[in-house]
Amino acid sequence: MREVLFILLGILASLKIFSLVEAEDRYVYFTWVVEYGDISPLFTKQRGILINGQFPGPTIEVITNDNVWVNVVNNLDEPLLFTWNGIKQRRSSWQDGVLGTNCPIPPNSNWTYKMQMKDQIGTYNYFPSTLLHRAAGGFGGLNILARSVISVPYAKPYDEFTLLIGDWWKKDHKELQQILDSGNPFPFPDGLLVNGNPDSASFTVVPGQTYLFRVSNIGMTTSINFRIQGHKLALVEVEGSHTLPEMYDSLDIHVGQSSSFLVTINGAIDPTDYFIVASIRFERPTLTATAILHLQGSKTAASRPLPAAPIGQFHWSMKQARTIRWNNTANAARPNPQGSYHYGSINITRTVVLGNSRAEINGKLRYAVNKVSYINPETPLKLADYYNITGVFNSNLTKDSPPAGPAVVGTSVLNFTLHDFVEIVFQNNESSIQTWHLDGSSFWTVG
């Protein structure tokens, strides 16, 4: 009897250990070697930034709650940082890959990013965040798939594609740095790329099937309009949030934004190829990039004219953006509904008006927020904050609204109190669209 008891206790202990091991979320590991290489995206050979020999870089495909480790080996001649655009970095803000929260990876060394895709789902991307490395490559897609136990508010697509669309320059990224440092404005792009090509990317599909297109504006300066010849776009997700069903002929996607569309393929009887089109918005000249939607069995090439971009400008785009509605009844990444929201009854504790401006300071063209142009300190902000190191940053330099007077340089930090509800107003006094990147936080656009 005693032997049986010991055996039972041993089995129970083993089951307990096994359950503890199984309870931890999955780990996914990547090793990236980042180096220079020759590329010719606009048919002119230039120096590009490759990841494991690829341009664009590899697409990361993970599942909600995965622990993702990316070991980055920096073989460039400059310090390097990657930012994971849209990843919330809960309890891991020092992995965010921007100056102030992350130290750059020195040349000929490595750093392992360790982050969890906690309670997130959707279409994101990554890119190098310093020294205009983004203008040389180093970017890629980052897709977070739903766990099998969590339903999504649309039928499972037949397959899916990742499209990285952005502006591009023939100039080397160090030449672009020198242009800014000399006090000159950033040059107009030389072209648009779809997955690193202006006109040769191709996506093979089966007529009659429905596909998910994950589209990111990976560019630096220009908004784009995205459309597929002869097809409607059913928007289902924006920036990791499910949206109410809405059909579009085309959609404006601004710098840094990502959207996902369901597209049901035409041509079940007589298949023919179609153009996928992206074009610059609000700027002249209008640059256009194309890709091919190749239907299985098609012997007919896509034919012009290309589907036209919308005629309307800023106001048209703003009206379109207001048609995008959050799907509050859809499941989030967790197995509980997103619930109800009470934004009308929130007690706003602070309002901050952020105004962008440009000025020449000490012979360099600089951009400022509330008349402060940021300079990076030698001591990282996270370390200065954690260890209470004085003199590294100034929490009183940037005011809650744009002040009068000339712009100055400084290391400015805005302090907020935990659990406060803060209203942030963006004030753009320039003639061009400005894109703000509020990294690592959730926001609800109310106007």
Residue pairs with C-beta under 8 A, 6 or more apart in sequence:
25 65
25 66
25 67
25 116
26 63
26 65
26 66
26 67
27 66
27 67
27 69
28 62
28 66
28 67
28 68
28 69
29 69
29 71
30 58
30 60
30 68
30 69
30 70
30 71
31 70
31 71
31 73
32 51
32 52
32 57
32 58
32 70
32 71
32 72
32 73
33 51
33 52
33 53
33 73
33 75
34 49
34 50
34 51
34 72
34 73
34 74
34 75
34 76
34 80
34 138
35 49
35 50
35 75
35 76
36 47
36 48
36 49
36 50
36 75
36 76
36 77
37 47
37 48
37 49
37 50
37 53
37 55
38 45
38 46
38 47
38 48
39 45
39 46
39 47
39 48
39 50
39 55
39 137
39 196
40 46
41 48
41 55
41 168
41 191
41 193
41 196
41 197
41 198
42 168
42 170
42 190
42 191
42 193
42 198
44 170
46 170
46 171
46 172
47 136
47 172
47 173
48 55
48 136
48 137
49 55
49 76
49 128
49 133
49 136
49 137
49 138
50 57
50 137
50 138
51 57
51 58
51 138
51 140
52 58
55 137
55 196
56 137
56 139
56 140
56 141
56 164
56 195
56 196
56 218
57 126
57 137
57 138
57 139
57 140
58 140
59 140
59 141
59 142
59 143
59 162
60 68
60 70
60 126
60 140
60 141
60 142
60 143
61 143
61 145
62 68
62 117
62 142
62 143
62 144
62 145
63 117
63 144
63 145
63 146
63 147
64 117
64 119
64 120
64 121
64 144
64 145
64 146
64 147
64 150
64 333
65 116
65 117
65 118
65 119
65 147
65 333
66 116
66 117
66 144
67 114
67 115
67 116
68 113
68 114
68 115
68 116
68 117
69 112
69 113
69 114
70 82
70 112
70 113
71 110
71 111
71 112
72 80
72 82
72 105
72 110
72 111
72 112
72 113
73 109
73 110
74 80
74 105
74 106
74 107
74 108
74 109
74 110
74 111
75 107
75 108
76 107
76 133
77 107
78 107
78 131
78 133
79 104
79 105
79 106
79 107
79 130
79 131
80 104
80 105
80 107
80 128
80 130
80 133
80 138
81 97
81 98
81 99
81 102
81 104
81 105
81 128
81 129
81 130
82 97
82 113
82 126
82 127
82 128
82 129
82 138
83 96
83 97
83 98
83 126
83 127
83 128
83 129
83 439
84 95
84 96
84 97
84 113
84 115
84 124
84 126
84 142
85 124
85 125
85 126
85 127
85 142
85 256
85 258
85 437
85 439
86 120
86 122
86 124
86 125
86 142
86 239
86 240
86 258
87 96
87 115
87 117
87 120
87 124
87 142
87 440
88 118
88 120
88 440
88 441
88 442
89 95
89 96
89 115
89 440
90 116
90 118
90 119
92 114
92 115
92 116
93 101
93 382
93 440
94 101
94 102
94 382
95 102
95 113
95 114
95 115
96 102
96 439
96 440
97 113
97 126
97 129
98 129
98 439
99 129
99 130
99 376
99 380
100 376
100 380
100 381
100 382
101 380
101 381
101 382
102 380
103 380
104 130
105 111
117 144
119 332
119 333
119 334
120 144
120 240
120 333
121 144
121 145
121 146
121 150
121 152
121 237
121 240
121 332
121 333
122 143
122 144
122 237
122 239
122 240
122 241
122 258
122 260
123 141
123 143
123 162
123 214
123 215
123 216
123 237
123 240
123 258
123 259
123 260
124 141
124 142
124 143
124 144
124 216
124 240
124 258
125 139
125 140
125 141
125 142
125 164
125 216
125 218
125 258
126 139
126 140
126 142
127 134
127 138
127 139
127 140
127 218
128 134
128 138
128 139
131 173
131 177
132 173
132 174
132 176
132 177
133 173
134 173
134 220
135 168
135 169
135 171
135 173
135 176
135 220
136 172
136 173
139 164
139 166
139 218
140 164
141 162
141 164
141 214
141 216
143 160
143 162
143 214
144 240
144 333
146 152
146 333
147 333
149 335
150 331
150 333
150 334
150 335
151 331
152 242
152 330
152 331
153 236
153 242
153 327
153 329
153 330
153 331
154 234
154 236
154 262
155 210
157 209
157 210
157 211
157 212
157 262
158 205
158 206
158 209
158 210
158 211
159 205
159 209
159 211
159 212
160 211
160 212
160 213
160 214
161 203
161 211
161 212
161 213
161 214
162 195
162 214
162 216
163 194
163 195
163 201
163 213
163 214
163 215
163 216
163 276
163 291
164 193
164 194
164 195
164 196
164 216
164 218
165 192
165 193
165 194
165 215
165 216
165 217
165 218
165 219
165 224
165 226
165 253
165 278
165 289
166 192
166 193
166 217
166 218
166 219
166 220
166 224
167 189
167 191
167 192
167 193
167 219
167 220
167 221
167 222
167 280
167 287
168 189
168 190
168 191
168 192
168 193
169 176
169 187
169 189
169 190
170 190
171 179
171 187
176 186
176 187
179 186
179 187
180 186
180 364
180 365
181 364
182 363
182 364
182 365
183 360
183 363
183 364
183 365
184 365
185 365
186 221
188 283
189 219
189 220
189 221
189 222
189 280
189 287
191 198
191 287
191 289
192 198
192 219
192 224
192 278
192 279
192 280
192 287
192 288
192 289
193 289
194 201
194 276
194 278
194 289
194 290
194 291
195 201
195 291
197 289
197 291
198 289
198 290
199 289
199 290
199 291
200 291
201 276
201 291
201 292
202 291
202 292
202 294
203 276
203 291
203 292
203 293
203 294
204 294
204 295
204 296
205 211
205 265
205 293
205 294
205 295
205 296
206 265
206 295
206 296
207 265
207 266
207 267
207 268
207 271
207 295
207 296
207 297
208 264
208 265
208 268
209 264
209 265
210 262
210 263
210 264
210 265
211 262
211 263
211 265
212 236
212 260
212 261
212 262
213 228
213 233
213 260
213 261
213 262
213 263
214 258
214 260
215 226
215 253
215 258
215 259
215 260
215 261
216 253
216 257
216 258
217 223
217 224
217 253
217 254
217 255
217 256
217 257
217 258
219 255
220 255
221 255
222 255
222 280
222 281
222 282
222 283
222 287
223 252
223 253
223 254
223 255
223 280
223 281
223 282
223 317
223 433
224 252
224 253
224 278
224 279
224 280
224 281
225 250
225 251
225 252
225 253
225 278
225 279
225 281
225 309
225 310
226 233
226 250
226 251
226 252
226 253
226 259
226 277
226 278
227 233
227 249
227 250
227 251
227 276
227 277
227 278
227 307
227 309
228 263
228 274
228 275
228 276
228 277
228 293
228 307
229 274
229 275
229 276
229 277
229 293
229 302
229 306
229 307
230 266
230 274
230 307
231 263
231 264
231 265
231 266
231 274
231 293
232 247
232 248
232 249
232 263
232 264
233 247
233 248
233 249
233 250
233 251
233 261
233 262
233 263
234 245
234 246
234 247
234 261
234 262
234 263
234 264
235 243
235 245
235 246
235 247
235 248
235 251
235 259
235 260
235 261
235 324
236 242
236 243
236 245
236 260
236 261
236 262
237 243
237 259
237 260
238 257
238 258
238 259
238 260
238 324
239 257
239 258
239 259
241 326
241 327
242 326
242 327
242 330
243 324
243 325
243 326
243 327
244 325
244 326
244 327
246 323
246 324
246 325
248 261
248 320
249 307
250 307
250 309
250 310
251 259
251 261
251 320
252 281
252 310
252 317
252 320
252 321
253 259
254 433
254 435
255 435
256 435
256 437
265 293
265 295
266 274
267 295
267 298
271 295
271 296
271 297
271 298
271 300
272 295
272 298
272 300
272 301
272 302
272 303
273 292
273 293
273 294
273 295
273 298
273 300
273 301
273 302
274 292
274 293
274 295
274 302
275 290
275 291
275 292
275 293
275 302
275 304
275 306
275 307
276 290
276 291
276 292
276 293
277 288
277 289
277 290
277 306
277 307
277 309
278 288
278 289
278 290
279 286
279 287
279 288
279 289
279 309
280 286
280 287
280 288
281 309
281 313
281 317
282 313
282 314
282 317
282 432
282 433
286 309
288 306
290 306
292 302
293 302
310 316
310 317
312 319
314 433
328 338
328 339
328 340
328 341
329 337
329 338
330 337
330 338
331 337
331 338
332 338
341 444
343 444
343 446
346 421
347 421
348 421
348 422
348 423
349 417
349 420
349 421
349 422
350 400
350 416
350 420
350 422
350 423
351 400
351 422
351 423
351 424
351 425
352 400
352 401
352 414
352 422
352 423
352 424
352 425
353 370
353 400
353 401
353 402
353 425
353 427
354 369
354 370
354 402
354 424
354 425
354 426
354 427
354 436
355 369
355 370
355 401
355 402
355 427
355 428
355 429
356 367
356 368
356 369
356 426
356 427
356 428
356 429
356 430
356 434
357 367
357 368
357 371
357 402
357 407
357 429
357 430
358 365
358 366
358 367
358 368
358 430
359 365
359 366
359 368
359 373
359 406
359 407
360 366
361 373
361 407
361 408
361 409
362 409
366 373
366 407
366 409
367 373
368 407
368 408
369 398
369 412
370 398
370 399
370 401
370 402
370 403
371 402
371 403
371 405
371 406
371 407
371 408
372 397
372 398
372 407
372 408
372 409
372 410
372 412
373 407
373 408
373 409
373 410
374 409
374 410
374 411
374 412
375 409
375 410
375 411
376 411
377 384
377 392
377 393
377 411
379 389
379 392
381 392
381 393
381 411
381 413
383 389
384 392
384 393
392 411
393 411
393 412
393 413
394 410
394 411
394 412
394 413
395 412
395 413
395 414
395 415
397 408
397 410
397 411
397 412
398 412
398 413
398 414
402 427
416 422
424 438
424 443
426 434
426 436
428 434
